[in-house]
């Protein structure tokens, strides 16, 4: 990094500064642009248009000369160049940015935006002690996460099956159980260890009448048909023996109507001591049904009786337009069996914070995946982080937020997010063919720049989940597409998330189709073997776990990139096309997959991938 000293900010690149409408992005309040590192240094990051070829951080201390620190270009997409520099600032200082365009013009960025010069009141100001440090648990950075829908993974104890349990492998339904339980997960730990799994993420296990259990009735009790609290304790203990972590899933946004507070509300009405835990639009509590609207949403007909019976409230039939079924209280997407909790209420907040700490302290779980996190009062998550990290500073906090999760990943709420953006990129390249290799790398580069590096490494990069159609189904049942997407997933920065059954080619559409039972007769599968092989390589090649990402080649069907950690360099090549594709690979040796090298040229067959170093 070059460093320059000068008597004035403008002496770095000179005058006048160009005031064209440059798209330059920097926000000192956002850790994606400014964060404090473990070393105490500050990391400054700026996004510019690609026509910027030189970037400087210009610091004006309270005493002494102006110092300009050269910013390095960390990556580039079709739309942005990404710049970064790490600087030790021992005391508060003012600063601005200076750039040079490809045609030699200086460009200045000050607190108000792009400017022709840097004047007395223009500069940003920073106090190093006040800059956030983003810390994520080291153990989850690059960890392989395996998501399990408990009722459909494995039946370890048929004596636990609830009445009416359907045959294993029956068409999935939200209210029809198939007998999966926690002893079934414990009994398959050797299978998961052999697959290379580091973390088990369990969909909700607390008492509930549904198979998904997001409509919880008691947050301090594991569903008896799953084995109860003792089965969870045994699973955590046995998993830890194999160095596998366990995180639980829950919704604190909504509950089941038989949850104690809402049950009291139904009994006592507005006099209930829990009345302020919920939002009631009108009394008495009831369900409004508009039969005329069934034509547009016929599937509601099947659920009306289920909802009415479970909720236990009167149904009022009305005419006119509106929702087919509408509770007179606030509920998740107006589903009557999921009344929404008002976590701004201090007592409700205290109860759920107690739940969060209890399972960490008493059962040794390693973290939480929190459902519909953006629907909850945002400041709740600050308190949530405090109580969980107090119970276990190394706990992992994973949010379910689709899209840009930046506001929740500033170091004071969650550690990471379920990376549905990663899934979208993979669908567009591998499953649907909507973008080419350069498009894949362009979007992947922007995704990496979207978060601090420690967050990027902790994000759960998923291809599918209990809320999405299976990737193989989206890929028109063409297994090679899922195979290539899985190779990319296992070699891209982040924590790859395997949805149970994907490793053996399970298919299924939208919920509940994506929640089918695991076909244990098919556990010996080529894709399973591929995953096990690459996770074994990851254990030997640190660069595939925490190494930086750099594109080497990106064209129509071929993507080649490297992961580098220190002096260790690992190269991944993926060919989506039907024909062989070649690239220059001087001194590389194919170590896994289908590739050959001759005279310094690497050739990857069609619809194949390779790892080289």
Residue, then its C-alpha position, 0 to 999 in steps of 0.5 A: x500500500x502506497x502512503x503519501x503525505x501532503x499539506x492539504x487534501x487536494x494536493x493528492x490528485x489536484x484540482x478541479x475535481x470532476x462533478x459528473x454524476x459518479x455512482x460512488x457508494x460509501x456509508x460510515x454507518x454501515x459495516x459493509x463500508x467501515x468496520x473495526x478489525x480484531x487488530x484494531x485497524x479500521x477497514x474502509x471499503x468503497x464501491x465505484x463505477x468501473x471507470x475509476x482506476x485509482x482510489x485513495x483514503x485521505x486522512x486529516x488528523x487533528x495534528x500533523x500532515x494530511x496522509x493519503x492511503x492507497x486503496x486496493x481494488x479487491x474485485x470488480x463486476x460489470x457495474x462496480x469496482x470494489x476498493x479497500x484499505x486497512x488503516x490504524x488510526x490511534x485517535x479521531x480524525x477527519x477523512x475524505x476519498x480521492x479517485x482518478x478516472x481512466x481518463x485522468x480526472x480527479x474525483x472527490x467524495x465527501x460527506x455530502x457526496x461527489x464534490x469538485x473539492x474538499x473544503x473545511x466542513x466537507x470531511x467525514x469524521x471518525x472516532x476509531x473507538x466508536x466503529x463497530x467490530x463485527x465478530x462471528x463465531x470462528x467455528x461456523x466460518x465455512x462450516x458445512x450446515x445440514x438442515x433437517x425437517x425433524x418429522x421427515x428425516x429418520x424414525x428412530x423410535x416408532x413407539x413415539x409415533x403420534x396417532x394417525x402417523x402415515x407410512x414413511x414416504x407418503x405425500x407430505x402434508x402439514x398436518x400428517x406426521x410420518x414419524x421422524x424424531x430426534x432419536x432418528x437424527x441421533x442414530x444417523x450421526x455417523x452418516x452425517x459425520x461421513x458426509x462432512x457435516x459440521x452443524x445440524x440445523x433443526x427445524x422447530x422441535x417444540x410442542x405444536x400440532x403441525x409438522x412444521x411446528x412454527x405454531x408453537x404451544x410451549x417453548x420450554x418443551x420439546x414435542x413428545x413425539x420427537x422424544x421430548x427434552x431428553x432426546x434433544x439433550x442426548x442428540x446434542x451430547x452425541x453430536x458434540x462427541x463427533x465435533x458436530x454443533x446443533x442449532x435450533x429453529x423457532x419463530x418468536x413472531x407468532x405462536x399457536x392459539x393454545x400458547x398460554x398467553x393467547x389462550x388466556x386472551x381467548x378466555x378473558x378477552x380484553x381483561x386478560x393480563x396478556x392482552x397487550x402481548x397481541x394486537x386485536x382489531x376488534x372484539x370479541x375474537x372471531x374468524x371472519x369468513x367470506x365464502x364468495x372469495x373461495x373462488x379465487x383461493x379454493x385451497x382455503x376450503x380445505x383449511x377452514x375447518x382445521x383453523x376453526x377447530x384448532x383456534x376454537x373461535x366462532x366463524x362469522x360469515x360476511x359478504x363483500x370483498x376481502x380475505x377469504x378468512x380473516x381473524x380479528x387479531x393480527x396473525x402471520x399472513x392472516x393465518x388464524x393458527x399463528x397469532x402474532x406476538x407484540x414483542x415491544x411489550x416488555x413482558x412478552x419480550x422478557x418471556x422470549x428472551x428467557x426462551x433464547x437463553x434457556x436452551x443455550x444454558x440448560x441444553x448446550x445448543x450452539x445457536x439459533x436460526x430465527x424465523x421471519x426475523x424482519x417481521x419482528x420489532x428490530x430492536x428485539x434482536x439487539x436484546x436477543x443477541x445480548x442474552x444469547x451471547x451472555x449465555x454462550x459468547x460463541x453461539x451462532x445467530x442465523x436470521x431468515x431474511x430474504x434479500x439484503x440483510x445488511x441492517x441485521x448484520x451490523x454486529x449487534x443483532x445476527x451473525x449471518x443470514x440464510x443466503x437466499x441470494x446465493x440460491x437465486x444466483x445458482x438457480x439462474x446459472x445452473x438450473x435455468x440458464x438465465x445468465x452466463x459465466x460472466x453473469x454468475x461471477x458478476x453477481x457472486x462478486x457483488x454478493x461477497x462485497x455486500x457484507x463484511x468478510x467474517x459475515x460472508x464466511x458465516x452466511x448459510x449458502x443454501x440451494x434449497x430449504x423447507x420453504x422452497x422447491x427442491x433445487x433438482x425439481x427447479x433444474x427439471x430433474x437434470x441431476x448434472x445441474x444439481x451436481x455442478x451447483x453443489x460443487x460451486x456451493x462447497x467451494x464458494x466463500x460461506x457456510x454451505x447449507x445442505x437441505x436434507x435429502x438433496x444429497x440423494x436427489x430428493x425432489x419436490x415442489x413448493x411447501x409441503x412438497x419440499x418436505x418429503x421423507x428421506x429415502x433411506x434405501x437410496x443413501x448410497x448415491x453419487x452426489x452423496x459421495x461427491x459431497x463427502x469427497x469435497x468436504x474431505x478436501x476442505x478439511x485439508x485445504x484451508x483456502x476452500x474454507x476461509x480463502x479469498x475469492x478471485x475470478x480467473x475465467x468467466x465466459x458463456x459456460x465456463x467459470x474458473x475461480x481461485x480461493x487463496x489463503x496465504x500461500x495456499x491457492x486452490x482453483x475450481x473449474x466448472x463447465x456447464x456446457x455440452x462440450x469440453x472447455x479449456x483454460x490456461x492452468x500453468x503449474x496446476x494439477x487436477x486433484x479432484x473431478x474430471x479434468x486433464x492438463x497438457x502443455x499448461x492448458x487445462x481441459x474440463x469435459x462438458x457438464x463436469x467440474x474439477x478442483x486443482x492446485 
